[in-house]
Amino acid sequence: MILVVSVQTHQGELISSGVSLADVPANHDLSLFFLVLARDREHVAEKIEELKGLRVPFTVVCGEKLDQPEVKFREPRGKYDAINYGLKLVPENVQVVAFNDVDTKIHNVDKALESVDFHEVGLAFAKVTVKRGPQKHFYRLLDSIRRRLPINASGELMLVKRELLDKILPMKPCKAEDSYILFKTLELGRKVAFIEKCSVETKRTETLSQETDYKRRTVAGIYQALSSTRPPLAIRIFYMILPLVCPLLLLSGKKGLSWTKGILFGLSDYLHGDRSGLWKPT
């Protein structure tokens, strides 16, 4: 059985007041900690300012050394490695860890906390919004599927129970670390939630060639994740038939062509032995 909760969309602005699980009746006895993942110094200052405005405890794992107390250096080895390392930095008394990409702006995180009872849900991920480029159209399609079947997760903002992470991590090299954690959560029989009342705004690809490369990396990573997890049968069947049905995306024109090429290239990379956690074919 796939246990998924879908919480519908509500638009809003970036909140500046403090947020806490203690303010939510269902989660009042749980503590929250943000773990921010950054390849380099870009956007780190803005993210620190944002999270300080939200008044939440956090640490930034960064691939570049910075002289700031909130930032911990970790040589870039892939996002999966930053997550493995970052969990060691989370205080022992924390019950919910929020993974957040540095190049995002969070909207309505209080809605995420109000919408999900973390006594019942093991993992929740927020809606991703982009203002331009092929990803704007792709997320419309992806979200329509994820409301019914959690075929992948969005690691831009993903909240996970600490005790669940202790069972899942450390993970092996994987390009789609967020979907790996999702699949393991489902494998362990825990509920997941796709929260559309809370969103993260980010920038993605702007050209069709960039979109093909992006899809290539993410799809290769998803097949990596599937090889070492056992999510519900419906998800496994989806990815079994995806290479056969993805040409239907050509009906979307040039965008669909870039998605189709990315899916097939990503599967080919995996079948030809790509098992790295780095965002490039090996």
KEMAR-998377 format. One record per residue (C-alpha): residue in one letter; x, y, z. Coordinates in nm, 2 decimals. Example, Ala and Ser with C-alpha at 12.3 -4.5 7.8 and 13.67 -1.06 7.14 Angstrom:
% residues 2
aa=A&east=1.23&north=-0.45&up=0.78 $
aa=S&east=1.37&north=-0.11&up=0.71 $
//
This chain:
% residues 282
aa=M&east=0.00&north=0.00&up=0.00 $
aa=I&east=0.12&north=0.35&up=-0.08 $
aa=L&east=0.05&north=0.59&up=0.20 $
aa=V&east=0.05&north=0.94&up=0.06 $
aa=V&east=-0.12&north=1.27&up=0.17 $
aa=S&east=-0.17&north=1.55&up=-0.08 $
aa=V&east=-0.22&north=1.90&up=0.07 $
aa=Q&east=-0.35&north=2.14&up=-0.20 $
aa=T&east=-0.20&north=2.46&up=-0.32 $
aa=H&east=-0.22&north=2.80&up=-0.15 $
aa=Q&east=-0.01&north=3.09&up=-0.27 $
aa=G&east=0.16&north=3.32&up=-0.03 $
aa=E&east=0.46&north=3.54&up=0.04 $
aa=L&east=0.78&north=3.45&up=0.22 $
aa=I&east=0.70&north=3.47&up=0.59 $
aa=S&east=0.93&north=3.66&up=0.83 $
aa=S&east=0.78&north=3.55&up=1.16 $
aa=G&east=0.93&north=3.26&up=1.36 $
aa=V&east=0.80&north=2.91&up=1.30 $
aa=S&east=0.81&north=2.62&up=1.53 $
aa=L&east=0.65&north=2.28&up=1.56 $
aa=A&east=0.57&north=2.38&up=1.91 $
aa=D&east=0.31&north=2.62&up=1.77 $
aa=V&east=0.13&north=2.34&up=1.60 $
aa=P&east=-0.10&north=2.13&up=1.83 $
aa=A&east=-0.04&north=1.80&up=1.64 $
aa=N&east=0.34&north=1.86&up=1.66 $
aa=H&east=0.39&north=2.06&up=1.98 $
aa=D&east=0.62&north=1.80&up=2.13 $
aa=L&east=0.86&north=1.77&up=1.83 $
aa=S&east=1.16&north=1.99&up=1.75 $
aa=L&east=1.27&north=2.11&up=1.41 $
aa=F&east=1.61&north=2.17&up=1.26 $
aa=F&east=1.71&north=2.30&up=0.91 $
aa=L&east=2.00&north=2.14&up=0.73 $
aa=V&east=2.10&north=2.36&up=0.43 $
aa=L&east=2.30&north=2.20&up=0.15 $
aa=A&east=2.53&north=2.42&up=-0.07 $
aa=R&east=2.80&north=2.34&up=-0.33 $
aa=D&east=2.97&north=2.68&up=-0.28 $
aa=R&east=2.93&north=3.02&up=-0.12 $
aa=E&east=2.67&north=3.14&up=-0.37 $
aa=H&east=2.33&north=3.22&up=-0.20 $
aa=V&east=2.47&north=3.12&up=0.14 $
aa=A&east=2.44&north=3.47&up=0.29 $
aa=E&east=2.08&north=3.51&up=0.16 $
aa=K&east=1.98&north=3.17&up=0.30 $
aa=I&east=2.13&north=3.25&up=0.64 $
aa=E&east=1.94&north=3.58&up=0.65 $
aa=E&east=1.62&north=3.40&up=0.55 $
aa=L&east=1.64&north=3.13&up=0.81 $
aa=K&east=1.74&north=3.38&up=1.08 $
aa=G&east=1.42&north=3.57&up=0.99 $
aa=L&east=1.22&north=3.25&up=1.04 $
aa=R&east=1.40&north=3.20&up=1.37 $
aa=V&east=1.47&north=2.83&up=1.32 $
aa=P&east=1.79&north=2.65&up=1.42 $
aa=F&east=2.00&north=2.55&up=1.12 $
aa=T&east=2.34&north=2.46&up=0.99 $
aa=V&east=2.48&north=2.50&up=0.64 $
aa=V&east=2.69&north=2.23&up=0.49 $
aa=C&east=2.90&north=2.40&up=0.22 $
aa=G&east=3.16&north=2.28&up=-0.03 $
aa=E&east=3.35&north=2.61&up=0.02 $
aa=K&east=3.52&north=2.72&up=0.34 $
aa=L&east=3.35&north=3.03&up=0.49 $
aa=D&east=3.43&north=3.21&up=0.81 $
aa=Q&east=3.08&north=3.19&up=0.95 $
aa=P&east=2.97&north=3.00&up=1.26 $
aa=E&east=2.66&north=2.86&up=1.09 $
aa=V&east=2.86&north=2.71&up=0.80 $
aa=K&east=3.04&north=2.38&up=0.81 $
aa=F&east=3.28&north=2.28&up=0.54 $
aa=R&east=3.26&north=1.95&up=0.36 $
aa=E&east=3.46&north=1.88&up=0.04 $
aa=P&east=3.21&north=1.84&up=-0.25 $
aa=R&east=3.15&north=1.47&up=-0.31 $
aa=G&east=2.79&north=1.48&up=-0.41 $
aa=K&east=2.47&north=1.59&up=-0.23 $
aa=Y&east=2.42&north=1.24&up=-0.09 $
aa=D&east=2.75&north=1.28&up=0.10 $
aa=A&east=2.66&north=1.62&up=0.23 $
aa=I&east=2.34&north=1.47&up=0.37 $
aa=N&east=2.53&north=1.18&up=0.53 $
aa=Y&east=2.77&north=1.42&up=0.69 $
aa=G&east=2.51&north=1.68&up=0.78 $
aa=L&east=2.30&north=1.44&up=0.99 $
aa=K&east=2.59&north=1.41&up=1.23 $
aa=L&east=2.56&north=1.79&up=1.29 $
aa=V&east=2.20&north=1.78&up=1.39 $
aa=P&east=2.15&north=1.79&up=1.77 $
aa=E&east=2.04&north=1.47&up=1.92 $
aa=N&east=1.72&north=1.61&up=2.06 $
aa=V&east=1.58&north=1.70&up=1.72 $
aa=Q&east=1.29&north=1.50&up=1.59 $
aa=V&east=1.23&north=1.65&up=1.24 $
aa=V&east=1.51&north=1.75&up=1.00 $
aa=A&east=1.43&north=1.99&up=0.72 $
aa=F&east=1.66&north=1.95&up=0.42 $
aa=N&east=1.67&north=2.28&up=0.22 $
aa=D&east=1.87&north=2.37&up=-0.09 $
aa=V&east=2.06&north=2.69&up=-0.06 $
aa=D&east=1.93&north=2.84&up=-0.39 $
aa=T&east=1.57&north=2.85&up=-0.28 $
aa=K&east=1.32&north=3.09&up=-0.12 $
aa=I&east=1.07&north=2.93&up=0.12 $
aa=H&east=0.70&north=3.04&up=0.11 $
aa=N&east=0.46&north=2.95&up=0.38 $
aa=V&east=0.66&north=2.70&up=0.58 $
aa=D&east=0.42&north=2.75&up=0.86 $
aa=K&east=0.15&north=2.60&up=0.64 $
aa=A&east=0.37&north=2.29&up=0.60 $
aa=L&east=0.39&north=2.25&up=0.98 $
aa=E&east=0.01&north=2.30&up=1.02 $
aa=S&east=-0.08&north=2.05&up=0.74 $
aa=V&east=0.12&north=1.75&up=0.85 $
aa=D&east=0.11&north=1.55&up=1.17 $
aa=F&east=0.46&north=1.42&up=1.20 $
aa=H&east=0.35&north=1.16&up=1.45 $
aa=E&east=0.19&north=0.99&up=1.15 $
aa=V&east=0.40&north=1.11&up=0.86 $
aa=G&east=0.76&north=1.01&up=0.81 $
aa=L&east=0.85&north=1.24&up=0.52 $
aa=A&east=0.70&north=1.55&up=0.37 $
aa=F&east=0.82&north=1.75&up=0.07 $
aa=A&east=0.71&north=2.09&up=-0.06 $
aa=K&east=0.59&north=2.21&up=-0.40 $
aa=V&east=0.86&north=2.36&up=-0.62 $
aa=T&east=0.79&north=2.67&up=-0.83 $
aa=V&east=1.00&north=2.81&up=-1.11 $
aa=K&east=0.90&north=3.13&up=-1.30 $
aa=R&east=1.04&north=3.05&up=-1.64 $
aa=G&east=1.21&north=2.78&up=-1.85 $
aa=P&east=1.10&north=2.42&up=-1.94 $
aa=Q&east=1.08&north=2.32&up=-1.57 $
aa=K&east=0.78&north=2.55&up=-1.52 $
aa=H&east=0.58&north=2.33&up=-1.76 $
aa=F&east=0.73&north=2.00&up=-1.64 $
aa=Y&east=0.64&north=2.06&up=-1.27 $
aa=R&east=0.27&north=2.09&up=-1.38 $
aa=L&east=0.28&north=1.75&up=-1.52 $
aa=L&east=0.49&north=1.60&up=-1.24 $
aa=D&east=0.28&north=1.74&up=-0.97 $
aa=S&east=-0.04&north=1.61&up=-1.13 $
aa=I&east=0.11&north=1.26&up=-1.10 $
aa=R&east=0.26&north=1.31&up=-0.75 $
aa=R&east=-0.08&north=1.40&up=-0.61 $
aa=R&east=-0.18&north=1.04&up=-0.67 $
aa=L&east=0.15&north=0.85&up=-0.67 $
aa=P&east=0.48&north=0.97&up=-0.51 $
aa=I&east=0.71&north=0.88&up=-0.80 $
aa=N&east=0.98&north=1.11&up=-0.67 $
aa=A&east=1.05&north=1.37&up=-0.40 $
aa=S&east=1.17&north=1.73&up=-0.42 $
aa=G&east=1.47&north=1.77&up=-0.21 $
aa=E&east=1.45&north=2.15&up=-0.23 $
aa=L&east=1.26&north=2.14&up=0.09 $
aa=M&east=1.20&north=1.80&up=0.25 $
aa=L&east=1.11&north=1.73&up=0.61 $
aa=V&east=1.20&north=1.39&up=0.75 $
aa=K&east=1.16&north=1.23&up=1.10 $
aa=R&east=1.50&north=1.19&up=1.26 $
aa=E&east=1.44&north=0.84&up=1.38 $
aa=L&east=1.36&north=0.75&up=1.02 $
aa=L&east=1.68&north=0.90&up=0.89 $
aa=D&east=1.87&north=0.70&up=1.15 $
aa=K&east=1.74&north=0.39&up=0.98 $
aa=I&east=1.80&north=0.51&up=0.62 $
aa=L&east=2.14&north=0.68&up=0.64 $
aa=P&east=2.42&north=0.67&up=0.55 $
aa=M&east=2.33&north=0.62&up=0.18 $
aa=K&east=2.55&north=0.50&up=-0.10 $
aa=P&east=2.64&north=0.73&up=-0.38 $
aa=C&east=2.32&north=0.84&up=-0.56 $
aa=K&east=2.24&north=1.13&up=-0.78 $
aa=A&east=1.87&north=1.13&up=-0.67 $
aa=E&east=1.93&north=1.13&up=-0.29 $
aa=D&east=1.58&north=1.28&up=-0.22 $
aa=S&east=1.40&north=1.00&up=-0.41 $
aa=Y&east=1.62&north=0.74&up=-0.24 $
aa=I&east=1.51&north=0.87&up=0.10 $
aa=L&east=1.15&north=0.87&up=-0.03 $
aa=F&east=1.16&north=0.52&up=-0.16 $
aa=K&east=1.32&north=0.39&up=0.17 $
aa=T&east=1.05&north=0.57&up=0.36 $
aa=L&east=0.78&north=0.39&up=0.16 $
aa=E&east=0.97&north=0.06&up=0.18 $
aa=L&east=0.96&north=0.09&up=0.56 $
aa=G&east=0.58&north=0.14&up=0.55 $
aa=R&east=0.58&north=0.50&up=0.65 $
aa=K&east=0.34&north=0.77&up=0.53 $
aa=V&east=0.46&north=1.05&up=0.30 $
aa=A&east=0.31&north=1.39&up=0.23 $
aa=F&east=0.33&north=1.62&up=-0.08 $
aa=I&east=0.26&north=1.96&up=0.06 $
aa=E&east=0.13&north=2.22&up=-0.19 $
aa=K&east=0.04&north=2.48&up=0.07 $
aa=C&east=0.41&north=2.53&up=0.13 $
aa=S&east=0.64&north=2.60&up=-0.17 $
aa=V&east=1.00&north=2.67&up=-0.25 $
aa=E&east=1.09&north=2.91&up=-0.53 $
aa=T&east=1.41&north=2.84&up=-0.73 $
aa=K&east=1.57&north=2.87&up=-1.07 $
aa=R&east=1.61&north=2.58&up=-1.31 $
aa=T&east=1.70&north=2.53&up=-1.67 $
aa=E&east=1.65&north=2.80&up=-1.92 $
aa=T&east=1.73&north=2.62&up=-2.25 $
aa=L&east=1.62&north=2.29&up=-2.39 $
aa=S&east=1.97&north=2.15&up=-2.40 $
aa=Q&east=2.01&north=2.23&up=-2.03 $
aa=E&east=1.67&north=2.06&up=-1.97 $
aa=T&east=1.79&north=1.74&up=-2.14 $
aa=D&east=2.10&north=1.73&up=-1.93 $
aa=Y&east=1.91&north=1.80&up=-1.61 $
aa=K&east=1.66&north=1.52&up=-1.68 $
aa=R&east=1.95&north=1.29&up=-1.77 $
aa=R&east=2.10&north=1.33&up=-1.43 $
aa=T&east=1.79&north=1.31&up=-1.23 $
aa=V&east=1.66&north=1.00&up=-1.42 $
aa=A&east=1.99&north=0.82&up=-1.38 $
aa=G&east=1.97&north=0.90&up=-1.01 $
aa=I&east=1.62&north=0.76&up=-0.98 $
aa=Y&east=1.71&north=0.43&up=-1.13 $
aa=Q&east=2.01&north=0.42&up=-0.90 $
aa=A&east=1.78&north=0.47&up=-0.61 $
aa=L&east=1.54&north=0.20&up=-0.73 $
aa=S&east=1.83&north=-0.05&up=-0.75 $
aa=S&east=1.89&north=-0.03&up=-0.38 $
aa=T&east=1.54&north=0.02&up=-0.24 $
aa=R&east=1.20&north=-0.15&up=-0.27 $
aa=P&east=0.92&north=0.10&up=-0.29 $
aa=P&east=0.56&north=-0.01&up=-0.36 $
aa=L&east=0.49&north=-0.21&up=-0.67 $
aa=A&east=0.30&north=0.08&up=-0.84 $
aa=I&east=0.62&north=0.30&up=-0.84 $
aa=R&east=0.84&north=0.02&up=-0.97 $
aa=I&east=0.59&north=-0.05&up=-1.25 $
aa=F&east=0.59&north=0.32&up=-1.34 $
aa=Y&east=0.96&north=0.33&up=-1.39 $
aa=M&east=0.95&north=-0.01&up=-1.58 $
aa=I&east=0.72&north=0.14&up=-1.84 $
aa=L&east=0.85&north=0.49&up=-1.84 $
aa=P&east=1.10&north=0.43&up=-2.12 $
aa=L&east=0.82&north=0.29&up=-2.34 $
aa=V&east=0.57&north=0.57&up=-2.28 $
aa=C&east=0.80&north=0.87&up=-2.25 $
aa=P&east=0.78&north=0.93&up=-2.63 $
aa=L&east=0.42&north=1.05&up=-2.57 $
aa=L&east=0.59&north=1.36&up=-2.42 $
aa=L&east=0.67&north=1.45&up=-2.78 $
aa=L&east=0.32&north=1.58&up=-2.80 $
aa=S&east=0.44&north=1.87&up=-2.60 $
aa=G&east=0.67&north=1.98&up=-2.88 $
aa=K&east=1.03&north=2.08&up=-2.83 $
aa=K&east=1.00&north=2.07&up=-2.45 $
aa=G&east=0.87&north=1.72&up=-2.47 $
aa=L&east=1.16&north=1.62&up=-2.69 $
aa=S&east=1.41&north=1.75&up=-2.43 $
aa=W&east=1.23&north=1.55&up=-2.16 $
aa=T&east=1.22&north=1.23&up=-2.37 $
aa=K&east=1.59&north=1.26&up=-2.46 $
aa=G&east=1.68&north=1.32&up=-2.10 $
aa=I&east=1.48&north=1.02&up=-1.97 $
aa=L&east=1.63&north=0.78&up=-2.23 $
aa=F&east=1.99&north=0.92&up=-2.18 $
aa=G&east=1.95&north=0.89&up=-1.81 $
aa=L&east=1.84&north=0.53&up=-1.83 $
aa=S&east=2.12&north=0.45&up=-2.07 $
aa=D&east=2.38&north=0.60&up=-1.83 $
aa=Y&east=2.24&north=0.38&up=-1.55 $
aa=L&east=2.24&north=0.07&up=-1.77 $
aa=H&east=2.60&north=0.14&up=-1.87 $
aa=G&east=2.71&north=0.14&up=-1.51 $
aa=D&east=2.68&north=0.50&up=-1.38 $
aa=R&east=2.67&north=0.45&up=-1.00 $
aa=S&east=2.83&north=0.78&up=-0.90 $
aa=G&east=2.67&north=1.05&up=-0.68 $
aa=L&east=2.81&north=1.33&up=-0.89 $
aa=W&east=2.60&north=1.53&up=-1.12 $
aa=K&east=2.77&north=1.41&up=-1.44 $
aa=P&east=2.76&north=1.08&up=-1.63 $
aa=T&east=3.05&north=0.84&up=-1.54 $
//
